[in-house]
Amino acid sequence: MKSKGRHVTLDYSGFNGTGDWVLEVLRMAVSRSKAREVHAHVSQFDGVVSPRGFAAVVLIDESHVSAHCYEDEGILAVDCFTCGVVDPASVADDIHAQLSERVKTLKLVQRTELDRFVME
């Protein structure tokens, strides 16, 4: 089988940081890849309706790069989904390097990679 896309996910524990900073990390990784940023946004959650944390997304013409954090638990999920020529693994590697450099308590708990838009 062949596919048109690839999806890489990173799950972390020990995270502490802000949504604005993580959005910049995502945007920097996208800018260093061959992906084209279409839009970027971060939403902070104050714990009233949703648990404290944030969701950040960079829409790219190939799909998206996003992060979701539960602040009180110190967990962060990142995903990179691309179609075409952009390799999401290299974007994920860039994000991981930036996060690891600044957040010394960060631990990568799980990394997954899978094909998307699978065709027979």
N, C-alpha and C positions, 0 to 999 in steps of 0.2 A: 504494500500500500504506500501511497505517497501523500504528502500533505502540503498545504500552502502556508501554514503558520506553525509557530513554536511558542510555548508558554513556559516560563521559568518562574518558580515561586521560592521565596526565602522566608523562613519563619525564625524569629529571634526572641530570646528572653534577655533580661538585664538591660532593656532599653531605657534611656532617659534623654529626652530632647524635645524640641518644639516642632510643631507642624510646619511652621514657616521655614525652619532650617531643613527639615526633611524634603519639603517641596523643592528647595534650592538644590539639594543633593540629587534629586530625581532629574531636575532640569539640566544640571551640569552633565550628568551621565548621558542624557539624550543629546545634548549639544555636542558631545565628543563622539557620538555615533553617527551613522549615516541617516538616522531618522530625522524627520521634519516635525518639529513641535507645531501643533495647531492651537492648543489652549492649555492653560495650567490653572489649577485652583486648589485651595486647601480650605477645609471646613473644620473648625474647632468644636468639640463637643464638651459642654460644661458640666455634665453629670446630671442634669435635671431630667431630660428626656432620654438621652442615651448615656452610656457610661463615659466618664471623662476620657478624652483622647482627641483624635483627629482622623480625618481621611484626606489624603492628598492624591491628586491625579494630574498626570501630564498626558493629554491626548496627543497622539502622533498620527500622521496620516497612515501609518502602518497598523495602528491599534491603540495601545495605551501602556503606561507605566504608572503604577499606583502603590500607595502605602496606607495602611490602616493601623492605628495604635490604640491600645487600652492602657492609658497612663498608669492607673492604680496597680495594674498587674505587671507593668514593665514589658509588655509583649508588643511586638511589631511584626506585621506581615507585609511583604513587598511582592509585587508581581510585575512581570515584564512579558507582554504579549505582542508579538510582531508577526507580520506577514511579509512575504517578499524577500528582499535581500538583506535586511537588517537582522543581525544575530542577537536575539534577546539574552543569550548567555553572556555576551561581552558587556551588555548594558547592566545586567545583574552583577557581574564581577566588579564593574566600576562602582556601582552603588555600595556593594559590600565593602570595598576598599575604603571608600569615604566614611561610611558608618563606623567601621572598625578602627579607623585612625582616630576618630574623635570620641567615641563612646567605649571606654576601656572595659566596662562591665558587660558589654554586648557579647552574647553567645549565639552562634548560628545553630539552631536546633534541628532544622530540616531544610533541605533544598530538593526541589522536584523539577523535572523537565518532562514535557510531553508534547507530542505533535498535536496540532489543531487543524481544523478543516481537512480532516483525513478523507481521502478519496479511494475508491476501489480501483 
